[in-house]
Amino acid sequence: MQPPHEGIPHGVPLSYNWATKPRVGSADPGTFTAMTAWGQLYEASKGNPATNTRVQIKNIKAYYLSKTDKKWHILQSSARVEGAAYREDYVGDINQPANIRYEPDGSISVKAGNGYNFHFWPPGRASINPIDVMGMFTTVQARLVVDDVNKPDDRSKARYVLSEGGDYWFNLNARWNNWTTNKDFGIGKFKYVTTKWQAFNVITLPKDQIRRNPPPI
């Protein structure tokens, strides 16, 4: 959660406090009783010249560290994510259906661009006991895949960046209402997506606590 992003997400105003580096949000859930992991895929700030490349996303998971037993407990785990294409700056919560392809292993692959990202999450939120939450950790895996196998493979030209995050929600069914019913607990480091599977993570604990309570990765 300390170094700057590997790549800057396209269309995100530099005034946003997560535009150039990861950050912890509301580590304390307060009175909120639900949560969800989420992620966001963007073209890099200088654009993405690849036209025949998609990003495959799978295995989104969320855990919390219990104050009671000092152990990590799983809250969410899904091979498939769901989501939509949102305006890159999220202004007005404007979104549209994303360019999604369903993959044989149960995951999906997507494209992003033309002023829109791909904002995603697992199906359904998870309940939490807010007074027992010591820390949160979410993770997802992604890689580059070919869009059309009958066209040239241009994955080497692809410039996609992905970040993992998570939100607390007022309850399991609360609707978004201008940040009154939800608040993020962290936005992780944007890293370039490559042809190899890699994990994208976010954690709310400071470095010394992570050493004492390493997350389940």
C-alpha positions, -999 to +999 in steps of 0.1 A: +000+000+000+031+023+000+047+026-035+030+046-062+010+029-089+029+011-117+007+029-142-017+058-139-053+050-148-067+069-178-092+096-172-089+097-134-083+134-123-050+138-105-069+156-078-083+122-067-064+109-037-060+074-053-050+087-088-012+081-084-009+058-053-029+033-033-045+044+000-064+031+030-099+045+033-122+039+063-104+011+082-132+012+108-166+001+095-184+021+122-220+010+122-219-005+087-228-042+087-219-054+052-190-053+028-179-063-007-146-067-025-143-049-058-118-040-085-114-016-114-097-021-147-085+009-168-065+017-199-032+032-188-030+070-189-012+072-223-037+049-239-039+012-250-028+005-286-038-031-284-071-038-302-072-077-300-065-081-263-089-087-234-084-090-196-095-122-180-105-118-143-112-145-118-111-156-081-121-125-062-120-130-025-124-110+007-112-117+043-114-100+076-090-102+105-109-108+137-102-088+169-114-118+189-092-146+177-066-127+156-073-150+126-083-142+090-118-154+081-131-156+045-162-134+036-164-138-001-151-161-028-162-163-064-146-175-096-168-151-116-171-113-111-199-091-123-198-054-131-203-026-155-184+000-175-183+032-155-172+067-165-135+068-157-139+096-132-171+080-117-189+114-119-227+109-115-222+071-111-228+070-149-223+034-163-233+012-191-231-025-199-195-038-202-179-057-231-179-091-212-171-125-226-177-156-205-148-180-204-148-218-202-134-219-167-163-199-153-145-166-152-150-136-176-128-114-198-135-078-206-123-047-225-122-012-212-117+022-229-134+050-248-138+069-215-150+039-195-134+015-171-146-019-159-157-018-123-164-052-109-173-072-077-184-106-066-221-116-067-237-104-034-223-086-004-212-103+029-223-096+064-198-084+090-198-078+127-183-042+127-170-044+162-149-075+155-131-061+124-094-055+129-085-055+092-097-062+057-080-079+028-093-085-007-077-101-037-084-109-074-064-125-103-061-112-138-042-117-171-042-107-207-059-130-233-064-128-270-098-114-281-101-130-316-078-160-323-082-154-360-064-120-357-029-111-347-020-115-310-011-080-298-010-086-261+026-073-260+012-038-269-016-039-243-015-013-215-042-022-190-039-014-153-060-030-125-065-022-089-083-041-062-104-025-034-133-029-011-163-011+004-183-012+037-220-010+031-248+001+055-264-033+051-267-062+026-293-045+005-286-007+007-286+011-026-258+036-036-267+071-024-239+095-030-215+078-005-240+079+024-247+041+023-212+029+015-175+039+020-144+023+007-119+007+031-091+009+006-079+012-030-049-009-039-020-004-061-027-002-099-004-027-116-001-035-153-019-067-164+004-091-181+000-124-199+007-143-167-018-146-139-010-123-110-028-112-078-040-077-072-046-069-035-057-043-010-052-045+028-061-020+055-034-029+081-002-010+087+031-027+078+039-039+114+005-055+118+007-072+084+040-088+096+023-101+127-009-111+109+000-120+073-030-124+050-039-158+035-021-155+002 
